[in-house]
Amino acid sequence: MIIGVPSEVKNNEFRVGLTPSSVKTIVNHGHSVYIQNNAGFNVGFSNDDYINAGAKILDTGAEIYSHAELVIKVKEPIESEYQYLRNDLTLFTYLHLAGDLVNAKKLIATGVRGIAYETVTSDDGSMPLLAPMSAIAGQISIVVGSYHLLKHNLGKGVLIGSFGDISPRIVTVIGGGVAGTEAVSKAVANNAFVKVIDLSKDKLVELEARFGNQNIEYILSSPQNIQDAIAISDLVIGAVYVIGKEAPKIVTLDMLKAMKPGTVMVDISIDQGGCFESSKPTTHDNPTFLVDGVLHYCVTNMPGAVPLTATEALNKETLPYILELANKGIEVALDENIHLKNGLNTQDGKIMHPAVDEALNK
């Protein structure tokens, strides 16, 4: 199979679809890999690294797409890339169709077969290709949240943690999945008082078994409980994810009115439309905005801030699926692996994933 890896073109997106090590493994299985010129430069992978691994270098994204049967990316295509997509091409990447109806419709209209990392499943019901980036985003949320709490960043001017007799600052994490769990872990390590909110009582019990009760409160999700928690919080992390669907808006505009000016909200769910009603997508170049004095951080590619770590973590999980698609052929691989087939979002101009279809039709 001919596999292509174009450079990522989204704002400040420095990750790359394949590492040289992954390329070497794929080539050793008898496949051809084309890498766009300097696609891995920003994470320290030179053209020579890829050539030594067995890849061929092409100058432009247009050449990559025209040669490839299977394109491996990190982020969803943006409008400038739609012209390269076609119905005999398979695209394997994050798609997040439910969070952006306008662009979703344009991408679907290209006819491309789109297999989305974020809806590939596993036997235990988890999302193995979403998990590594969710974990990174969860950790980053505390880092960027703490940074934007600094006064010159329009935050409250507080430092997460506890100092002597000073009470610890309060971090609320909404959603106890992979991203939320990592955010809780990082907040606990920084000596914050953490309020973790989830719809599932079982999830809260699981988190309590892991983190204990010191400086952590476990709260069953309801509008009132969310309102009460965020009203006294310094940092609020939104980490709500529903497979293939737009994120539910669990923090409303009215709730912001009770929050203190300079509170920071980080919406990890922004790729799926955001879980705060006040959220809108931002970039690493211009990551924040104010609503009613509350600072919002809604960067749609948070793991792009640590591209080398993120690329290596993602490749570790995606490589077995890429080999399966290449070794068996796309159709056979999808027919034989229900979890990989759950990743199929688009094909021949149609929406193939029921949850995505429901979200877009709404």
C-alpha positions as CSV (number, residue, x, y, z in Angstrom):
1,M,0.0,0.0,0.0
2,I,1.1,3.6,-0.6
3,I,1.0,5.6,2.5
4,G,1.4,9.4,2.6
5,V,2.1,11.8,5.5
6,P,1.6,15.5,4.7
7,S,2.7,18.3,6.9
8,E,0.2,19.5,9.4
9,V,-1.2,23.0,8.5
10,K,-3.4,23.9,11.4
11,N,-2.2,26.9,13.5
12,N,0.8,26.0,15.6
13,E,0.4,22.3,14.9
14,F,3.9,20.7,14.8
15,R,3.0,17.1,15.4
16,V,3.5,14.7,12.5
17,G,1.5,11.6,11.5
18,L,4.4,9.1,11.5
19,T,7.8,9.0,13.3
20,P,10.9,7.6,11.4
21,S,10.6,4.5,13.6
22,S,7.0,3.9,12.5
23,V,8.0,4.4,8.9
24,K,10.7,1.8,9.2
25,T,8.3,-0.7,10.6
26,I,5.7,0.0,7.8
27,V,8.4,-0.2,5.1
28,N,9.6,-3.5,6.5
29,H,6.1,-4.9,5.9
30,G,6.5,-4.2,2.2
31,H,4.6,-0.8,2.0
32,S,5.7,2.5,0.5
33,V,5.7,5.7,2.6
34,Y,5.9,9.2,1.2
35,I,6.7,12.1,3.6
36,Q,6.2,15.7,2.8
37,N,9.4,17.8,2.8
38,N,10.3,18.8,6.4
39,A,7.0,17.4,7.8
40,G,8.8,16.3,11.0
41,F,11.3,19.1,11.2
42,N,9.6,20.9,14.1
43,V,9.8,17.8,16.3
44,G,13.4,17.0,15.4
45,F,12.8,14.5,12.6
46,S,14.9,15.4,9.5
47,N,14.2,14.4,5.9
48,D,17.4,12.2,6.2
49,D,15.8,10.4,9.2
50,Y,12.8,9.5,7.1
51,I,14.9,8.5,4.1
52,N,17.1,6.3,6.2
53,A,13.9,4.7,7.5
54,G,12.9,3.9,3.9
55,A,10.6,6.7,3.1
56,K,10.6,9.0,0.0
57,I,10.3,12.7,0.3
58,L,7.9,14.8,-1.8
59,D,7.9,18.6,-1.8
60,T,4.2,19.4,-1.5
61,G,1.0,18.3,0.2
62,A,-0.6,18.0,-3.2
63,E,1.9,15.4,-4.2
64,I,1.5,13.5,-1.0
65,Y,-2.3,13.2,-1.5
66,S,-2.1,12.4,-5.2
67,H,0.3,9.5,-4.6
68,A,-1.2,8.0,-1.5
69,E,-3.9,5.4,-1.0
70,L,-3.9,5.9,2.8
71,V,-3.0,9.3,4.3
72,I,-1.9,9.5,7.9
73,K,-2.4,12.8,9.7
74,V,-2.9,14.1,13.2
75,K,-5.5,16.9,12.9
76,E,-8.6,17.1,10.8
77,P,-8.1,18.7,7.4
78,I,-8.8,22.4,7.0
79,E,-10.4,24.0,4.1
80,S,-7.2,24.4,2.0
81,E,-6.8,20.6,2.1
82,Y,-10.3,19.6,0.9
83,Q,-9.2,20.0,-2.7
84,Y,-6.9,17.0,-2.3
85,L,-9.5,14.6,-0.8
86,R,-11.3,12.1,-3.1
87,N,-13.5,9.0,-2.8
88,D,-10.7,6.5,-3.5
89,L,-8.5,7.9,-0.7
90,T,-8.6,6.8,3.0
91,L,-7.8,9.4,5.6
92,F,-6.8,8.2,9.1
93,T,-6.6,11.1,11.6
94,Y,-8.6,12.9,14.2
95,L,-11.8,14.3,12.6
96,H,-14.0,15.6,15.3
97,L,-16.9,16.1,12.9
98,A,-19.6,16.7,15.5
99,G,-17.9,19.9,16.7
100,D,-17.9,21.8,13.4
101,L,-21.0,21.3,11.2
102,V,-19.9,23.6,8.4
103,N,-16.5,22.0,7.9
104,A,-17.9,18.5,8.5
105,K,-20.3,18.9,5.6
106,K,-17.6,20.2,3.3
107,L,-15.3,17.3,4.2
108,I,-18.0,14.7,3.8
109,A,-18.8,16.1,0.3
110,T,-15.3,15.2,-0.9
111,G,-16.2,11.6,-0.7
112,V,-13.1,10.7,1.2
113,R,-13.2,7.6,3.5
114,G,-12.5,9.1,6.8
115,I,-11.4,6.9,9.8
116,A,-11.4,9.0,13.0
117,Y,-8.9,8.2,15.7
118,E,-11.4,9.4,18.3
119,T,-14.1,6.9,17.6
120,V,-11.9,3.8,17.4
121,T,-12.9,1.6,20.3
122,S,-11.5,-1.4,22.3
123,D,-12.9,-4.4,24.1
124,D,-13.2,-2.5,27.4
125,G,-15.2,0.3,25.8
126,S,-12.3,2.8,25.9
127,M,-11.0,4.9,23.0
128,P,-7.4,3.8,22.6
129,L,-6.4,6.4,20.0
130,L,-8.1,9.3,21.8
131,A,-6.6,8.3,25.2
132,P,-3.0,9.5,24.7
133,M,-3.9,12.9,23.5
134,S,-6.6,13.2,26.2
135,A,-4.1,12.4,28.9
136,I,-1.7,15.0,27.5
137,A,-4.5,17.6,27.3
138,G,-5.5,16.8,30.9
139,Q,-2.0,17.5,32.2
140,I,-1.6,20.6,30.0
141,S,-4.9,22.0,31.3
142,I,-3.4,22.5,34.7
143,V,-0.2,24.0,33.3
144,V,-2.0,26.6,31.1
145,G,-4.7,27.2,33.7
146,S,-2.1,28.0,36.3
147,Y,-0.2,30.3,33.8
148,H,-3.3,32.2,32.9
149,L,-4.2,32.7,36.5
150,L,-1.3,35.1,36.7
151,K,-2.4,38.7,37.0
152,H,-0.7,40.0,33.9
153,N,-2.6,37.3,31.9
154,L,-5.9,38.7,33.2
155,G,-6.3,36.0,35.8
156,K,-7.0,36.4,39.5
157,G,-3.4,36.7,40.4
158,V,-3.2,33.5,42.5
159,L,-0.9,30.5,42.5
160,I,-2.3,27.0,42.6
161,G,-1.2,25.2,45.7
162,S,-1.0,25.7,49.5
163,F,1.5,27.8,51.3
164,G,1.8,27.5,55.1
165,D,-1.5,28.6,56.7
166,I,-2.9,29.9,53.4
167,S,-5.8,27.8,52.2
168,P,-5.2,26.0,48.9
169,R,-6.7,27.3,45.7
170,I,-9.7,25.4,44.3
171,V,-9.7,23.5,41.0
172,T,-12.9,22.0,39.7
173,V,-12.6,19.2,37.1
174,I,-15.8,18.4,35.2
175,G,-15.6,14.9,33.7
176,G,-13.8,11.9,35.1
177,G,-12.5,10.3,31.9
178,V,-8.9,10.1,30.8
179,A,-8.4,13.9,30.4
180,G,-10.2,14.7,33.6
181,T,-8.3,12.0,35.6
182,E,-5.0,13.4,34.4
183,A,-6.2,17.0,35.3
184,V,-7.1,15.8,38.8
185,S,-3.7,14.0,39.2
186,K,-1.8,17.1,38.1
187,A,-3.9,19.4,40.4
188,V,-3.4,17.1,43.4
189,A,0.3,17.1,42.7
190,N,0.2,20.9,42.8
191,N,-1.5,20.9,46.2
192,A,-4.8,22.3,45.1
193,F,-8.1,21.5,46.6
194,V,-9.9,19.6,43.9
195,K,-13.6,19.2,43.2
196,V,-14.2,16.5,40.6
197,I,-17.7,16.2,39.1
198,D,-19.0,13.3,37.0
199,L,-22.4,11.9,36.0
200,S,-21.4,8.4,37.0
201,K,-21.4,7.4,40.6
202,D,-19.2,4.4,39.7
203,K,-16.6,6.7,38.1
204,L,-16.5,8.8,41.2
205,V,-16.0,5.7,43.4
206,E,-13.2,4.6,41.0
207,L,-11.5,8.0,41.3
208,E,-11.9,8.1,45.1
209,A,-10.2,4.7,45.3
210,R,-7.3,6.1,43.3
211,F,-6.8,9.5,44.9
212,G,-8.3,9.2,48.3
213,N,-10.1,11.9,50.3
214,Q,-7.4,14.4,51.2
215,N,-8.2,17.7,49.6
216,I,-10.6,16.2,47.1
217,E,-14.3,16.3,46.9
218,Y,-16.3,13.9,44.7
219,I,-19.5,15.4,43.4
220,L,-22.3,13.8,41.4
221,S,-23.0,16.0,38.4
222,S,-26.1,18.3,38.3
223,P,-26.6,21.9,37.2
224,Q,-26.8,23.1,40.8
225,N,-23.7,21.1,41.9
226,I,-21.8,22.5,39.0
227,Q,-23.0,26.0,39.7
228,D,-22.0,25.7,43.4
229,A,-18.5,24.4,42.6
230,I,-17.5,26.8,39.8
231,A,-18.7,29.8,41.8
232,I,-15.9,29.3,44.3
233,S,-13.2,27.9,42.0
234,D,-10.1,29.5,40.7
235,L,-9.6,27.1,37.8
236,V,-12.3,25.1,36.0
237,I,-11.4,22.3,33.7
238,G,-14.1,21.0,31.2
239,A,-13.3,17.4,30.2
240,V,-16.6,16.0,28.9
241,Y,-16.6,13.6,26.0
242,V,-19.4,11.6,24.4
243,I,-18.3,9.3,21.5
244,G,-18.9,10.9,18.1
245,K,-21.2,13.5,19.5
246,E,-21.0,17.2,20.2
247,A,-20.0,17.9,23.8
248,P,-23.0,18.7,26.1
249,K,-23.0,22.3,27.4
250,I,-22.7,21.7,31.1
251,V,-21.7,25.2,32.1
252,T,-24.2,27.8,30.9
253,L,-23.8,31.5,30.3
254,D,-26.0,32.2,33.4
255,M,-23.6,30.2,35.6
256,L,-20.7,32.6,34.7
257,K,-22.4,35.4,36.4
258,A,-21.8,33.9,39.8
259,M,-18.0,33.3,39.1
260,K,-15.3,35.7,40.3
261,P,-13.5,37.8,37.7
262,G,-10.2,36.3,36.7
263,T,-11.3,32.8,37.2
264,V,-9.8,30.6,34.4
265,M,-11.8,28.0,32.4
266,V,-10.1,25.5,30.2
267,D,-12.3,23.7,27.8
268,I,-10.6,20.4,26.8
269,S,-13.8,19.4,25.0
270,I,-13.5,22.2,22.5
271,D,-12.6,19.8,19.6
272,Q,-16.2,18.4,20.0
273,G,-17.8,21.8,20.2
274,G,-16.9,22.6,23.8
275,C,-18.7,21.9,27.1
276,F,-19.1,25.5,28.2
277,E,-21.9,27.4,26.5
278,S,-19.5,30.4,26.3
279,S,-16.7,28.5,24.5
280,K,-15.4,29.2,21.1
281,P,-12.3,27.7,19.4
282,T,-9.0,29.5,19.8
283,T,-5.4,28.9,18.8
284,H,-2.0,28.8,20.5
285,D,-1.3,32.2,18.9
286,N,-4.4,33.8,20.6
287,P,-5.5,31.2,23.2
288,T,-7.9,33.2,25.5
289,F,-10.8,35.5,25.7
290,L,-13.0,37.0,28.4
291,V,-16.7,36.5,29.0
292,D,-18.2,38.3,32.0
293,G,-14.7,38.7,33.4
294,V,-14.0,34.9,33.3
295,L,-10.9,34.0,31.2
296,H,-11.6,31.1,28.7
297,Y,-8.8,29.0,27.2
298,C,-10.3,27.0,24.3
299,V,-7.3,25.9,22.1
300,T,-8.5,23.1,19.7
301,N,-5.1,21.4,19.6
302,M,-3.8,21.5,23.1
303,P,-1.3,18.6,22.7
304,G,0.3,20.5,19.8
305,A,2.1,22.5,22.5
306,V,4.2,19.4,23.2
307,P,4.5,18.0,19.7
308,L,7.4,15.6,20.2
309,T,5.8,13.9,23.3
310,A,2.4,13.9,21.6
311,T,3.7,12.5,18.3
312,E,5.6,9.6,20.0
313,A,2.6,8.8,22.3
314,L,0.2,8.8,19.4
315,N,2.4,6.7,17.1
316,K,2.7,4.1,19.8
317,E,-1.1,3.6,19.6
318,T,-1.8,4.2,15.9
319,L,0.9,2.0,14.4
320,P,-0.8,-1.4,14.9
321,Y,-4.0,-0.1,13.2
322,I,-2.0,1.4,10.4
323,L,-0.3,-1.9,9.8
324,E,-3.6,-3.7,9.9
325,L,-5.1,-1.3,7.3
326,A,-2.1,-1.7,5.0
327,N,-1.4,-5.4,5.4
328,K,-5.0,-6.5,5.0
329,G,-6.4,-3.7,2.8
330,I,-8.8,-1.1,4.0
331,E,-12.1,-3.0,3.3
332,V,-10.9,-6.3,4.8
333,A,-9.4,-4.6,7.9
334,L,-12.6,-2.8,8.6
335,D,-14.7,-5.9,8.1
336,E,-12.5,-8.0,10.4
337,N,-12.0,-5.5,13.2
338,I,-15.2,-4.0,14.7
339,H,-13.2,-1.6,16.8
340,L,-11.4,-0.2,13.8
341,K,-14.7,-0.1,11.9
342,N,-16.1,2.0,14.7
343,G,-13.6,4.6,13.6
344,L,-15.2,4.8,10.1
345,N,-17.0,8.2,10.0
346,T,-17.4,9.0,6.3
347,Q,-17.4,7.1,3.0
348,D,-18.6,8.0,-0.5
349,G,-20.2,11.2,0.7
350,K,-22.1,9.6,3.5
351,I,-21.8,9.6,7.3
352,M,-21.1,6.1,8.5
353,H,-21.0,6.5,12.3
354,P,-24.4,6.6,13.9
355,A,-23.5,9.0,16.7
356,V,-21.8,11.4,14.3
357,D,-24.8,11.2,12.0
358,E,-27.2,12.0,14.9
359,A,-25.0,14.9,16.0
360,L,-24.8,16.5,12.6
361,N,-28.4,16.0,11.8
362,K,-29.3,17.9,15.0
